[in-house]
Amino acid sequence: TTDISTNGRDPDPNGDGNPNQPGDNVPTFLVLDTPGSDLELTIDHFGDPSAVGNIFDSFLIVRNVGTTPTNGPITVVYHLPPSVRVLPAADMQPFGTGWACRATERVVVCTYDRPVPPGREISVTVWQEILQVVPELTSTASVFYAGDANPANDTGSDRCVPAGCGRVR
């Protein structure tokens, strides 16, 4: 994007106070956004981890904050806090529409293979059972996409102190 206040030109680039001198009106550009797909990941939660056996949900939200739709597989890798176990999708409901997920003891990997237009988001839910009450739960996740224009916003984390995390189902 260009600076439209001067039609993309610096009115006085040599700083002499007179914008009509030779060498003035050299084009300058101010880049405000990155072209391409840019996936951003955030994590939210629901549930009360203050008792063993309670269900605790993590919502992994991927938003395309870029300027073009995605056109290839998107992978999200979620690392569970140590005091929980992932519940199989069969125990609850599908992880999320359009997602294919697999879980190991400590990691959930989900792949989404549909386009995500600019400004849209997709989400996947990971259901967890509390195995041990701990002072705090911290989970992390990252999104991977080959065409991502800005990897700086591809990782998210969520910290939850059991006394104030949410409601029990």
DSSP file with accessible surface (Angstrom, degrees, kcal/mol):
  #  RESIDUE AA STRUCTURE BP1 BP2  ACC     N-H-->O    O-->H-N    N-H-->O    O-->H-N    TCO  KAPPA ALPHA  PHI   PSI    X-CA   Y-CA   Z-CA
    1    1 A T              0   0   91      0, 0.0    29,-0.5     0, 0.0     2,-0.2   0.000 360.0 360.0 360.0 143.6    0.0    0.0    0.0
    2    2 A T        -     0   0   54     27,-0.2     2,-1.1    29,-0.1    27,-0.1  -0.636 360.0 -95.8-102.5 163.5    1.3    3.5   -0.7
    3    3 A D    > > -     0   0   60     25,-0.4     5,-2.7    -2,-0.2     3,-1.1  -0.656  38.7-168.9 -76.1 102.3    1.1    6.6    1.4
    4    4 A I  G > 5S+     0   0  135     -2,-1.1     3,-1.0     1,-0.2    -1,-0.2   0.674  72.9  78.5 -74.8 -12.7   -2.0    8.2   -0.3
    5    5 A S  G 3 5S+     0   0   94      1,-0.3    -1,-0.2     2,-0.1    -2,-0.1   0.794 112.5  22.9 -67.1 -24.2   -1.6   11.5    1.4
    6    6 A T  G X 5S-     0   0   41     -3,-1.1     3,-1.6     4,-0.0    -1,-0.3   0.068 114.3-107.2-125.1  23.6    1.1   12.4   -1.1
    7    7 A N  T < 5S-     0   0  141     -3,-1.0    -3,-0.2     1,-0.3     3,-0.1   0.861  79.2 -54.5  53.0  36.5    0.1   10.0   -3.9
    8    8 A G  T 3 <S+     0   0    5     -5,-2.7    20,-2.8     1,-0.2     2,-0.4   0.618 117.3 108.1  77.9  12.2    3.1    7.8   -3.0
    9    9 A R  B <  S-A   27   0A 114     -3,-1.6    -1,-0.2    -6,-0.3     3,-0.0  -0.954  70.1-127.0-125.9 144.1    5.6   10.6   -3.4
   10   10 A D        -     0   0   58     16,-1.7    15,-1.1    -2,-0.4    16,-0.5  -0.775  19.8-150.1 -83.3 118.0    7.6   12.5   -0.8
   11   11 A P  S    S+     0   0   60      0, 0.0    -1,-0.1     0, 0.0    13,-0.1   0.758  89.6  16.4 -66.5 -19.9    6.9   16.2   -1.5
   12   12 A D    >   +     0   0   33     12,-0.1     3,-1.5     1,-0.1     5,-0.2  -0.451  67.9 163.6-149.8  69.3   10.3   17.3   -0.3
   13   13 A P  T 3  S+     0   0   50      0, 0.0    11,-0.1     0, 0.0    -1,-0.1   0.788  78.2  54.0 -66.9 -24.7   12.8   14.4   -0.1
   14   14 A N  T 3  S-     0   0   89      4,-0.1    10,-0.0     7,-0.1    -2,-0.0   0.536 103.0-131.8 -88.1  -2.4   15.9   16.6    0.1
   15   15 A G    <   +     0   0   61     -3,-1.5    -3,-0.0     1,-0.1    -1,-0.0   0.702  64.8 131.7  69.1  22.3   14.5   18.5    3.1
   16   16 A D  S    S-     0   0   81      2,-0.2    -1,-0.1     1,-0.1    -4,-0.0   0.474  76.1-114.2 -87.4   0.9   15.2   22.0    1.7
   17   17 A G  S    S+     0   0   65     -5,-0.2    -1,-0.1     1,-0.1    -5,-0.0   0.431  92.6  94.7  85.8  -5.3   11.7   23.2    2.5
   18   18 A N    >   -     0   0   64      1,-0.1     3,-0.8    -6,-0.0    -2,-0.2  -0.907  53.8-169.1-122.8 106.8   10.8   23.7   -1.2
   19   19 A P  T 3  S+     0   0   47      0, 0.0    -1,-0.1     0, 0.0    -2,-0.0   0.497  78.0  69.3 -76.5   2.0    9.1   20.6   -2.7
   20   20 A N  T 3  S+     0   0  131     -8,-0.1    -8,-0.1     4,-0.1     3,-0.1   0.042  72.0 113.1-108.8  26.7    9.4   21.9   -6.3
   21   21 A Q  S X  S-     0   0   77     -3,-0.8     3,-2.2     1,-0.1    -7,-0.1  -0.617  80.7 -83.5 -93.3 156.4   13.2   21.5   -6.7
   22   22 A P  T 3  S+     0   0  119      0, 0.0    -1,-0.1     0, 0.0     3,-0.1  -0.317 118.8  30.6 -55.7 139.2   14.9   19.1   -9.1
   23   23 A G  T 3  S+     0   0   57      1,-0.4     3,-0.3    -3,-0.1     2,-0.1   0.261  95.3 116.2  92.9 -14.9   15.2   15.7   -7.5
   24   24 A D    <   +     0   0   15     -3,-2.2    -1,-0.4     1,-0.2   -12,-0.1  -0.304  53.5  48.9 -76.8 175.2   12.0   16.2   -5.4
   25   25 A N        +     0   0   77    -15,-1.1    -1,-0.2     1,-0.2    -2,-0.1   0.854  69.2 165.2  61.2  38.3    8.9   14.0   -5.9
   26   26 A V        -     0   0   74    -16,-0.5   -16,-1.7    -3,-0.3    -1,-0.2  -0.698  45.1-105.2 -79.7 130.6   10.8   10.7   -5.7
   27   27 A P  B     -A    9   0A  62      0, 0.0     2,-0.3     0, 0.0   -18,-0.3  -0.335  41.5-176.6 -60.4 135.9    8.3    7.9   -5.2
   28   28 A T        -     0   0   56    -20,-2.8   -25,-0.4   -25,-0.1     2,-0.4  -0.966   8.3-154.2-128.6 151.2    8.3    6.4   -1.7
   29   29 A F        -     0   0  145     -2,-0.3     2,-0.6   -27,-0.1   -27,-0.2  -0.985   8.5-157.3-131.8 139.7    6.2    3.5   -0.5
   30   30 A L        -     0   0   94    -29,-0.5     2,-0.6    -2,-0.4    -2,-0.0  -0.962  16.8-147.7-114.4 113.7    4.9    2.5    2.9
   31   31 A V        +     0   0  111     -2,-0.6     3,-0.1     1,-0.2   -29,-0.1  -0.742  24.3 168.7 -86.6 120.8    4.2   -1.2    3.2
   32   32 A L        +     0   0  116     -2,-0.6     2,-0.3     1,-0.2    -1,-0.2   0.673  61.3  23.6-105.6 -23.5    1.3   -1.8    5.6
   33   33 A D  S    S-     0   0   85    -32,-0.0    -1,-0.2    34,-0.0    33,-0.1  -0.978  74.0-115.4-144.5 157.7    0.5   -5.4    5.0
   34   34 A T        -     0   0   68     -2,-0.3    33,-0.4    -3,-0.1   115,-0.1  -0.789  32.9-127.0 -92.4 127.4    2.2   -8.6    3.7
   35   35 A P  S    S+     0   0   98      0, 0.0     2,-0.2     0, 0.0    31,-0.0  -0.386  70.4  36.0 -70.7 152.5    0.8  -10.0    0.5
   36   36 A G  S    S-     0   0   20     -2,-0.1    31,-2.6     2,-0.1    32,-0.9  -0.470 104.0 -33.5 104.8-175.3   -0.2  -13.7    0.5
   37   37 A S  B     -b  148   0B   5    110,-0.5   112,-3.0    29,-0.2     2,-0.4  -0.652  52.3-175.1 -82.2 136.7   -1.7  -16.0    3.1
   38   38 A D        -     0   0   13     -2,-0.3    27,-2.9   110,-0.2    28,-0.5  -0.916   8.4-159.0-135.9 106.4   -0.8  -15.3    6.7
   39   39 A L  E     -C   64   0C   0     -2,-0.4     2,-0.4    25,-0.2    25,-0.2  -0.744   5.5-167.4 -92.2 134.0   -2.1  -17.7    9.3
   40   40 A E  E     -C   63   0C  70     23,-2.6    23,-2.5    -2,-0.4     2,-0.4  -0.957   6.9-152.6-119.4 135.0   -2.4  -16.6   12.9
   41   41 A L  E     +C   62   0C   7    112,-1.9     2,-0.3    -2,-0.4    21,-0.2  -0.923  16.7 170.7-115.2 133.3   -3.0  -19.1   15.7
   42   42 A T  E     -C   61   0C  65     19,-2.3    19,-2.9    -2,-0.4     2,-0.4  -0.943  18.7-144.9-131.0 158.6   -4.7  -18.5   19.1
   43   43 A I  E     +C   60   0C  18    114,-0.4     2,-0.3    -2,-0.3    17,-0.2  -0.979  18.3 172.4-125.0 135.8   -5.8  -20.8   21.8
   44   44 A D  E     -C   59   0C  87     15,-2.2    15,-3.2    -2,-0.4     2,-0.3  -0.855  13.4-154.2-130.4 169.9   -8.8  -20.5   24.1
   45   45 A H  E     -C   58   0C  36     -2,-0.3     2,-0.3    13,-0.3    13,-0.2  -0.947  12.6-164.5-144.5 164.3  -10.3  -22.9   26.6
   46   46 A F  E     +C   57   0C  50     11,-2.0    11,-3.4    -2,-0.3     2,-0.2  -0.976  48.8  56.8-147.2 137.9  -13.5  -24.0   28.4
   47   47 A G  E    S-C   56   0C   0     -2,-0.3   121,-0.3     9,-0.2     9,-0.2  -0.611  74.1 -87.9 129.1 172.3  -13.8  -26.2   31.5
   48   48 A D    >   -     0   0   30      7,-0.7     3,-0.6    -2,-0.2    82,-0.1  -0.924  25.8-175.9-123.2 105.6  -12.7  -26.5   35.0
   49   49 A P  T 3   +     0   0    2      0, 0.0    85,-0.3     0, 0.0   114,-0.1   0.162  58.4 103.9 -86.5  23.6   -9.5  -28.3   35.7
   50   50 A S  T 3  S+     0   0   56    112,-0.3     2,-0.3    83,-0.1    83,-0.1   0.459  78.1  46.4 -87.7   2.2   -9.8  -28.0   39.5
   51   51 A A  S X  S-     0   0   39     -3,-0.6     3,-1.9    81,-0.1    79,-0.2  -0.998  89.5-105.6-144.3 140.1  -10.9  -31.7   39.9
   52   52 A V  T 3  S+     0   0   99     -2,-0.3    79,-0.2     1,-0.2     3,-0.1  -0.344 106.9  27.8 -59.7 135.4   -9.6  -35.0   38.6
   53   53 A G  T 3  S+     0   0   32     77,-3.0    -1,-0.2     1,-0.3    78,-0.1   0.215  87.1 132.0  96.2 -15.5  -11.9  -36.4   35.9
   54   54 A N    <   -     0   0   33     -3,-1.9    76,-2.7    76,-0.1     2,-0.4  -0.353  58.2-119.4 -67.4 152.8  -13.2  -33.0   34.7
   55   55 A I  E     - D   0 129C  42     74,-0.2    -7,-0.7    -3,-0.1     2,-0.4  -0.790  27.6-171.1 -95.7 136.3  -13.3  -32.3   31.0
   56   56 A F  E     -CD  47 128C   3     72,-3.0    72,-2.3    -2,-0.4     2,-0.4  -0.996   7.1-154.8-131.0 122.8  -11.2  -29.4   29.7
   57   57 A D  E     -CD  46 127C   1    -11,-3.4   -11,-2.0    -2,-0.4     2,-0.5  -0.847   4.1-161.4-102.7 139.1  -11.5  -28.1   26.1
   58   58 A S  E     -CD  45 126C   0     68,-2.5    68,-2.8    -2,-0.4     2,-0.6  -0.978   8.4-154.2-115.4 129.4   -8.9  -26.3   24.2
   59   59 A F  E     -CD  44 125C  57    -15,-3.2   -15,-2.2    -2,-0.5     2,-0.7  -0.924   3.7-159.7-104.2 117.5  -10.0  -24.4   21.1
   60   60 A L  E     -CD  43 124C   1     64,-3.1    64,-2.0    -2,-0.6     2,-0.5  -0.885  12.2-165.9 -99.9 114.8   -7.3  -23.9   18.5
   61   61 A I  E     -CD  42 123C  34    -19,-2.9   -19,-2.3    -2,-0.7     2,-0.5  -0.910   8.1-170.7-112.4 121.7   -8.3  -21.0   16.2
   62   62 A V  E     -CD  41 122C   0     60,-3.1    60,-2.7    -2,-0.5     2,-0.4  -0.953   8.2-175.4-113.0 123.8   -6.5  -20.4   12.9
   63   63 A R  E     -CD  40 121C  94    -23,-2.5   -23,-2.6    -2,-0.5     2,-1.0  -0.965  25.3-134.6-122.6 135.2   -7.3  -17.2   11.1
   64   64 A N  E     +C   39   0C   0     56,-2.6    55,-3.1    -2,-0.4   -25,-0.2  -0.778  29.7 169.0 -87.4 101.7   -6.1  -16.1    7.7
   65   65 A V        +     0   0   59    -27,-2.9   -26,-0.1    -2,-1.0    -1,-0.1   0.284  49.3  95.8 -95.4  10.4   -5.0  -12.5    8.3
   66   66 A G  S    S-     0   0   11    -28,-0.5   -29,-0.2     2,-0.2    53,-0.2  -0.014  85.0-109.2 -87.0-164.5   -3.3  -12.3    4.9
   67   67 A T  S    S+     0   0   67    -31,-2.6   -30,-0.2   -33,-0.4    -1,-0.0   0.471  92.6  49.8-110.1  -6.8   -4.6  -11.0    1.6
   68   68 A T  S    S-     0   0   60    -32,-0.9   -30,-0.2    49,-0.1    -2,-0.2  -0.947  85.7-102.3-131.7 155.0   -5.0  -14.3   -0.4
   69   69 A P        -     0   0   69      0, 0.0   -32,-0.2     0, 0.0     2,-0.1  -0.337  40.3-105.5 -69.6 156.6   -6.7  -17.6    0.4
   70   70 A T        -     0   0    3     46,-1.5    46,-0.1     1,-0.1     4,-0.1  -0.450  29.7-171.7 -73.8 157.5   -4.7  -20.7    1.4
   71   71 A N        +     0   0  142     44,-0.1    -1,-0.1    -2,-0.1    42,-0.0   0.049  58.0  40.5-142.0  28.5   -4.2  -23.3   -1.2
   72   72 A G  S    S-     0   0   16     42,-0.2    42,-0.1    40,-0.1    40,-0.1  -0.940  96.6 -47.5-160.6-179.3   -2.6  -26.3    0.5
   73   73 A P        -     0   0   77      0, 0.0    73,-0.5     0, 0.0     2,-0.4  -0.292  43.1-155.0 -65.5 143.1   -2.7  -28.3    3.7
   74   74 A I  E     -F  112   0D   0     38,-2.7    38,-2.8    71,-0.1     2,-0.4  -0.971   9.9-162.9-114.9 130.7   -2.6  -26.6    7.0
   75   75 A T  E     -FG 111 144D  40     69,-2.6    69,-3.1    -2,-0.4     2,-0.4  -0.963   5.7-166.1-120.5 133.3   -1.2  -28.5   10.0
   76   76 A V  E     -FG 110 143D   1     34,-3.1    34,-2.7    -2,-0.4     2,-0.5  -0.971   3.5-163.2-115.8 131.5   -1.7  -27.6   13.6
   77   77 A V  E     -FG 109 142D  26     65,-2.6    65,-2.0    -2,-0.4     2,-0.5  -0.975   7.8-168.3-116.9 120.1    0.4  -29.2   16.3
   78   78 A Y  E     -FG 108 141D   0     30,-3.1    30,-2.5    -2,-0.5     2,-0.6  -0.937   9.4-153.1-113.3 128.7   -0.9  -29.0   19.9
   79   79 A H  E     -FG 107 140D  84     61,-3.0    61,-1.2    -2,-0.5    28,-0.2  -0.901  19.2-137.6-103.5 118.0    1.2  -29.9   22.9
   80   80 A L        -     0   0   12     26,-2.3    59,-0.1    -2,-0.6     6,-0.0  -0.410  21.8-105.8 -73.4 147.1   -0.9  -31.0   25.9
   81   81 A P    >   -     0   0    1      0, 0.0     3,-1.3     0, 0.0    -1,-0.1  -0.364  36.9-111.6 -62.9 153.8   -0.2  -29.9   29.4
   82   82 A P  T 3  S+     0   0  115      0, 0.0    -2,-0.1     0, 0.0    55,-0.1   0.708 109.9  58.8 -67.0 -18.2    1.4  -32.7   31.4
   83   83 A S  T 3  S+     0   0    5     48,-0.1    48,-2.7    49,-0.0    49,-1.4   0.207  99.1  65.7-100.0  17.9   -1.5  -33.3   33.8
   84   84 A V  E <   -E  130   0C   0     -3,-1.3     2,-0.4    46,-0.2    46,-0.2  -0.875  62.3-146.9-131.6 163.9   -4.1  -34.1   31.2
   85   85 A R  E     -E  129   0C  97     44,-1.9    44,-2.8    -2,-0.3     2,-0.2  -0.982  27.5-113.3-128.2 147.5   -4.9  -36.8   28.6
   86   86 A V  E     -E  128   0C  21     -2,-0.4    42,-0.3    19,-0.3    17,-0.0  -0.545  26.7-133.6 -76.9 139.8   -6.6  -36.2   25.3
   87   87 A L        -     0   0    9     40,-3.2    40,-0.4    -2,-0.2     5,-0.1  -0.819  27.0-110.3 -90.7 134.2  -10.0  -37.8   24.9
   88   88 A P    >>  -     0   0   65      0, 0.0     3,-1.7     0, 0.0     4,-0.6  -0.288  25.6-116.2 -60.3 149.3  -10.5  -39.7   21.6
   89   89 A A  G >4 S+     0   0   31      1,-0.3     3,-1.1     2,-0.2    -2,-0.0   0.837 115.3  63.9 -56.2 -32.1  -12.9  -38.1   19.2
   90   90 A A  G 34 S+     0   0   98      1,-0.3    -1,-0.3     2,-0.1    -3,-0.0   0.791  97.3  56.7 -64.8 -25.4  -15.2  -41.1   19.6
   91   91 A D  G <4 S+     0   0   94     -3,-1.7    -1,-0.3     2,-0.1    -2,-0.2   0.693 129.0   5.8 -76.4 -21.6  -15.6  -40.2   23.3
   92   92 A M  S << S-     0   0   60     -3,-1.1    -3,-0.1    -4,-0.6    -2,-0.1   0.386 110.5 -66.2-122.9 -96.7  -16.9  -36.7   22.5
   93   93 A Q        -     0   0  112     -5,-0.1    -1,-0.2     1,-0.0    -2,-0.1  -0.908  69.9 -52.2-155.7 172.8  -17.6  -35.5   19.0
   94   94 A P        -     0   0  100      0, 0.0     3,-0.1     0, 0.0    31,-0.1  -0.178  50.4-119.7 -55.7 149.3  -15.4  -34.9   15.9
   95   95 A F  S    S-     0   0   27      1,-0.2    30,-2.5     4,-0.1     2,-0.2   0.875  79.4 -44.1 -56.4 -41.1  -12.5  -32.6   16.5
   96   96 A G  S >  S-     0   0   20      3,-0.2     3,-1.7    28,-0.2    -1,-0.2  -0.850  70.7 -74.2 173.3 152.2  -13.8  -30.0   13.9
   97   97 A T  T 3  S+     0   0  118      1,-0.3    26,-0.2    -2,-0.2     3,-0.1  -0.393 115.5   9.2 -65.7 128.8  -15.3  -29.9   10.5
   98   98 A G  T 3  S+     0   0   25      1,-0.3    15,-0.7    -2,-0.1     2,-0.3   0.414 101.2 121.2  86.0  -2.1  -12.8  -30.6    7.7
   99   99 A W  E <   -H  112   0D  28     -3,-1.7     2,-0.5    13,-0.2    -1,-0.3  -0.728  47.3-159.7 -97.3 146.4  -10.0  -31.6   10.1
  100  100 A A  E     -H  111   0D  67     11,-2.3    11,-2.8    -2,-0.3     2,-0.4  -0.995  26.2-178.7-118.7 118.8   -8.2  -35.0   10.2
  101  101 A a  E     -H  110   0D  36     -2,-0.5     2,-0.3     9,-0.2     9,-0.2  -0.913  19.0-176.7-124.0 151.0   -6.5  -35.4   13.6
  102  102 A R  E     -H  109   0D 164      7,-2.3     7,-2.9    -2,-0.4     2,-0.4  -0.982  13.1-156.2-139.8 149.8   -4.4  -38.0   15.3
  103  103 A A  E     -H  108   0D  49     -2,-0.3     5,-0.2     5,-0.2     2,-0.2  -0.965  11.1-173.6-131.3 142.6   -3.2  -38.0   18.9
  104  104 A T        -     0   0   92      3,-3.0   -18,-0.2    -2,-0.4    -2,-0.0  -0.532  55.8 -78.8-110.8-170.0   -0.4  -39.5   20.8
  105  105 A E  S    S+     0   0  157     -2,-0.2   -19,-0.3     1,-0.2     3,-0.1   0.878 126.2  13.1 -61.5 -37.8    0.0  -39.3   24.6
  106  106 A R  S    S+     0   0   76      1,-0.1   -26,-2.3   -21,-0.1     2,-0.4   0.484 121.5  56.4-118.3  -8.2    1.3  -35.7   24.6
  107  107 A V  E     -F   79   0D  35    -28,-0.2    -3,-3.0     2,-0.0     2,-0.4  -0.990  52.0-162.1-136.6 139.3    0.7  -34.3   21.1
  108  108 A V  E     -FH  78 103D   1    -30,-2.5   -30,-3.1    -2,-0.4     2,-0.5  -0.983  11.4-167.2-116.3 129.4   -2.3  -33.8   18.8
  109  109 A V  E     -FH  77 102D  24     -7,-2.9    -7,-2.3    -2,-0.4     2,-0.4  -0.979   8.0-178.3-119.4 123.8   -1.6  -33.2   15.1
  110  110 A a  E     -FH  76 101D   1    -34,-2.7   -34,-3.1    -2,-0.5     2,-0.4  -0.972   8.9-160.5-124.7 140.6   -4.5  -32.0   12.9
  111  111 A T  E     -FH  75 100D  42    -11,-2.8   -11,-2.3    -2,-0.4     2,-0.4  -0.953   2.5-166.8-123.4 137.8   -4.5  -31.3    9.2
  112  112 A Y  E     -FH  74  99D  24    -38,-2.8   -38,-2.7    -2,-0.4   -13,-0.2  -0.993   3.7-176.2-123.4 125.7   -7.0  -29.2    7.2
  113  113 A D        +     0   0  116    -15,-0.7   -14,-0.1    -2,-0.4   -15,-0.0  -0.118  49.9  93.4-121.1  38.4   -7.0  -29.4    3.5
  114  114 A R  S    S-     0   0  125    -42,-0.1   -42,-0.2   -16,-0.1   -44,-0.1  -0.909  81.7 -91.9-123.1 156.1   -9.5  -26.9    2.3
  115  115 A P        -     0   0   89      0, 0.0   -44,-0.1     0, 0.0    -2,-0.1  -0.342  30.0-154.7 -65.6 145.6   -8.9  -23.2    1.3
  116  116 A V        -     0   0    1    -46,-0.1   -46,-1.5   -48,-0.1     3,-0.1  -0.965  15.9-142.7-120.6 110.3   -9.2  -20.5    4.0
  117  117 A P    >   -     0   0   55      0, 0.0     3,-1.9     0, 0.0   -53,-0.4  -0.265  35.8 -79.6 -67.5 160.0  -10.1  -17.1    2.5
  118  118 A P  T 3  S+     0   0   54      0, 0.0   -53,-0.2     0, 0.0   -51,-0.1  -0.301 118.7  20.1 -56.5 139.2   -8.6  -13.9    3.9
  119  119 A G  T 3  S+     0   0   36    -55,-3.1     2,-0.2     1,-0.3   -54,-0.1   0.367 102.1 111.9  82.3  -4.9  -10.4  -12.8    7.0
  120  120 A R    <   -     0   0  157     -3,-1.9   -56,-2.6   -56,-0.2     2,-0.3  -0.640  50.0-154.0-100.1 158.7  -11.9  -16.2    7.7
  121  121 A E  E     -D   63   0C 103    -58,-0.2     2,-0.3    -2,-0.2   -58,-0.2  -0.934   7.2-163.2-130.2 155.2  -11.0  -18.6   10.6
  122  122 A I  E     -D   62   0C  19    -60,-2.7   -60,-3.1    -2,-0.3     2,-0.3  -0.915  14.5-165.2-126.5 154.0  -11.1  -22.3   11.1
  123  123 A S  E     -D   61   0C  57     -2,-0.3     2,-0.4   -62,-0.2   -62,-0.2  -0.984  12.4-163.0-143.3 155.9  -11.0  -24.0   14.5
  124  124 A V  E     -D   60   0C   0    -64,-2.0   -64,-3.1    -2,-0.3     2,-0.4  -0.987  15.5-142.4-136.0 141.3  -10.4  -27.4   16.0
  125  125 A T  E     -D   59   0C  23    -30,-2.5     2,-0.5    -2,-0.4   -66,-0.2  -0.911   6.2-160.9-109.7 134.8  -11.3  -28.5   19.5
  126  126 A V  E     -D   58   0C   0    -68,-2.8   -68,-2.5    -2,-0.4     2,-0.4  -0.970  11.3-151.4-114.4 119.4   -9.2  -30.8   21.7
  127  127 A W  E     -D   57   0C   8     -2,-0.5   -40,-3.2   -40,-0.4     2,-0.3  -0.793  18.4-176.4 -92.5 133.8  -11.0  -32.5   24.6
  128  128 A Q  E     -DE  56  86C   0    -72,-2.3   -72,-3.0    -2,-0.4     2,-0.4  -0.943  20.3-140.7-131.7 148.8   -8.9  -33.4   27.6
  129  129 A E  E     -DE  55  85C  46    -44,-2.8   -44,-1.9    -2,-0.3     2,-0.5  -0.911  27.0-120.0-108.1 135.3   -9.5  -35.1   30.9
  130  130 A I  E     + E   0  84C   1    -76,-2.7   -77,-3.0    -2,-0.4   -46,-0.2  -0.620  33.0 173.7 -75.5 121.7   -7.8  -33.8   34.0
  131  131 A L  S    S+     0   0   85    -48,-2.7     2,-0.3    -2,-0.5   -47,-0.2   0.699  70.2  12.3 -97.7 -27.6   -5.6  -36.5   35.4
  132  132 A Q  S    S-     0   0  121    -49,-1.4     2,-0.4   -81,-0.1    -1,-0.4  -0.972  76.0-120.5-152.5 134.6   -4.0  -34.5   38.2
  133  133 A V        +     0   0   68     -2,-0.3   -83,-0.1    -3,-0.1   -81,-0.0  -0.651  38.9 177.5 -79.1 128.3   -4.8  -31.1   39.6
  134  134 A V        -     0   0   31     -2,-0.4     3,-0.1   -85,-0.3    -2,-0.0  -0.873  43.3-106.7-127.8 162.2   -1.9  -28.7   39.2
  135  135 A P  S    S+     0   0  115      0, 0.0     2,-0.3     0, 0.0    28,-0.2   0.813  99.9   0.2 -60.9 -31.0   -1.4  -25.0   40.1
  136  136 A E        -     0   0   80     25,-0.2     2,-0.5    26,-0.1    25,-0.2  -0.988  60.4-142.3-156.8 151.7   -1.6  -24.0   36.4
  137  137 A L  E     - I   0 160D   4     23,-3.1    23,-3.0    -2,-0.3     2,-0.4  -0.973  18.0-176.7-114.6 130.1   -2.0  -25.5   33.0
  138  138 A T  E     + I   0 159D  60     -2,-0.5     2,-0.3    21,-0.2    21,-0.2  -0.993   3.9 179.8-128.3 124.7   -0.1  -24.2   30.0
  139  139 A S  E     - I   0 158D   4     19,-2.3    19,-2.3    -2,-0.4     2,-0.3  -0.897   6.4-163.4-120.1 153.8   -0.6  -25.5   26.5
  140  140 A T  E     +GI  79 157D  55    -61,-1.2   -61,-3.0    -2,-0.3     2,-0.3  -0.952   7.4 178.6-134.2 154.1    1.0  -24.5   23.3
  141  141 A A  E     -GI  78 156D   0     15,-2.3    15,-2.7    -2,-0.3     2,-0.3  -0.986   8.9-159.7-150.6 155.2    0.2  -25.0   19.6
  142  142 A S  E     -GI  77 155D  23    -65,-2.0   -65,-2.6    -2,-0.3     2,-0.4  -0.978  10.7-142.4-135.7 148.7    1.7  -24.0   16.3
  143  143 A V  E     -G   76   0D   1     11,-2.5     2,-0.4    -2,-0.3   -67,-0.2  -0.910  14.2-162.2-110.8 139.7    0.2  -23.8   12.8
  144  144 A F  E     +G   75   0D 117    -69,-3.1   -69,-2.6    -2,-0.4     2,-0.3  -0.991  18.2 159.2-125.5 128.9    2.3  -24.8    9.7
  145  145 A Y    >   -     0   0   23     -2,-0.4     3,-1.9   -71,-0.2   -71,-0.1  -0.950  37.2-138.3-149.4 126.5    1.4  -23.8    6.1
  146  146 A A  T 3  S+     0   0  113    -73,-0.5    -1,-0.1    -2,-0.3   -72,-0.1   0.807 103.7  47.4 -58.3 -31.3    3.9  -23.8    3.3
  147  147 A G  T 3  S+     0   0   41     -3,-0.1  -110,-0.5  -111,-0.0     2,-0.3   0.217  76.7 139.8 -97.8  18.1    2.7  -20.4    1.9
  148  148 A D  B <   -b   37   0B  26     -3,-1.9  -110,-0.2     1,-0.2  -112,-0.0  -0.453  37.0-162.7 -69.0 123.7    2.6  -18.5    5.2
  149  149 A A  S    S+     0   0   39   -112,-3.0  -111,-0.2    -2,-0.3    -1,-0.2   0.652  80.3  32.7 -80.2 -16.6    3.8  -14.9    4.6
  150  150 A N    >   +     0   0   53   -113,-0.3     3,-1.2  -111,-0.1    -1,-0.2  -0.726  56.2 178.0-145.5  91.4    4.5  -14.2    8.3
  151  151 A P  G >   +     0   0   95      0, 0.0     3,-1.6     0, 0.0     4,-0.1   0.627  68.1  87.8 -72.2  -6.2    5.6  -17.1   10.6
  152  152 A A  G 3  S+     0   0   91      1,-0.3     3,-0.3     2,-0.1  -112,-0.1   0.740  92.5  42.7 -65.5 -21.4    5.9  -14.7   13.6
  153  153 A N  G <  S+     0   0   31     -3,-1.2  -112,-1.9  -114,-0.2    -1,-0.3   0.079  84.9 100.0-111.9  25.3    2.2  -15.2   14.5
  154  154 A D  S <  S+     0   0   18     -3,-1.6   -11,-2.5  -114,-0.2     2,-0.4   0.466  71.0  66.1 -91.8  -3.1    2.1  -19.0   14.0
  155  155 A T  E     +I  142   0D  92     -3,-0.3     2,-0.3   -13,-0.2   -13,-0.2  -0.963  57.3 177.7-123.7 139.0    2.4  -20.1   17.6
  156  156 A G  E     -I  141   0D  11    -15,-2.7   -15,-2.3    -2,-0.4     2,-0.3  -0.920   7.5-164.6-133.1 160.2    0.0  -19.6   20.5
  157  157 A S  E     -I  140   0D  81     -2,-0.3     2,-0.4   -17,-0.2  -114,-0.4  -0.970   5.9-155.5-141.8 158.4   -0.2  -20.5   24.1
  158  158 A D  E     -I  139   0D  22    -19,-2.3   -19,-2.3    -2,-0.3     2,-0.5  -0.989   5.6-164.7-138.3 124.8   -2.8  -20.6   26.8
  159  159 A R  E     -I  138   0D 150     -2,-0.4     2,-0.4   -21,-0.2   -21,-0.2  -0.942  10.3-177.2-112.2 132.5   -2.2  -20.4   30.5
  160  160 A b  E     -I  137   0D   3    -23,-3.0   -23,-3.1    -2,-0.5     5,-0.1  -0.991  19.6-155.2-135.1 127.0   -4.9  -21.4   32.9
  161  161 A V    >   -     0   0   64     -2,-0.4     3,-2.6   -25,-0.2     4,-0.3  -0.905  27.7-131.3 -97.1 120.4   -5.0  -21.2   36.7
  162  162 A P  G >  S+     0   0   13      0, 0.0     3,-1.0     0, 0.0     4,-0.3   0.782 101.2  60.8 -48.8 -34.7   -7.5  -23.9   37.8
  163  163 A A  G 3  S+     0   0  105      1,-0.2     3,-0.1   -28,-0.2  -113,-0.0   0.772 119.8  25.5 -66.0 -21.5   -9.4  -21.6   40.2
  164  164 A G  G <  S+     0   0   69     -3,-2.6    -1,-0.2     1,-0.1     3,-0.1   0.124  90.3 104.7-129.9  25.5  -10.3  -19.2   37.4
  165  165 A b  S <  S-     0   0   12     -3,-1.0     2,-0.3    -4,-0.3  -118,-0.2   0.800  82.1 -84.2 -81.7 -34.0  -10.3  -21.2   34.2
  166  166 A G        -     0   0   39     -4,-0.3     2,-0.3  -120,-0.1    -1,-0.2  -0.999  55.5 -39.8 162.0-157.2  -14.0  -21.7   33.4
  167  167 A R        -     0   0  172     -2,-0.3     2,-0.3    -3,-0.1  -119,-0.2  -0.769  45.1-117.2-110.6 153.1  -17.0  -23.8   34.1
  168  168 A V              0   0   78     -2,-0.3  -121,-0.1  -121,-0.3  -112,-0.1  -0.602 360.0 360.0 -81.9 142.1  -17.6  -27.5   34.5
  169  169 A R              0   0  145   -114,-0.3  -114,-0.1    -2,-0.3    -1,-0.1  -0.504 360.0 360.0 -72.8 360.0  -19.8  -29.2   31.9
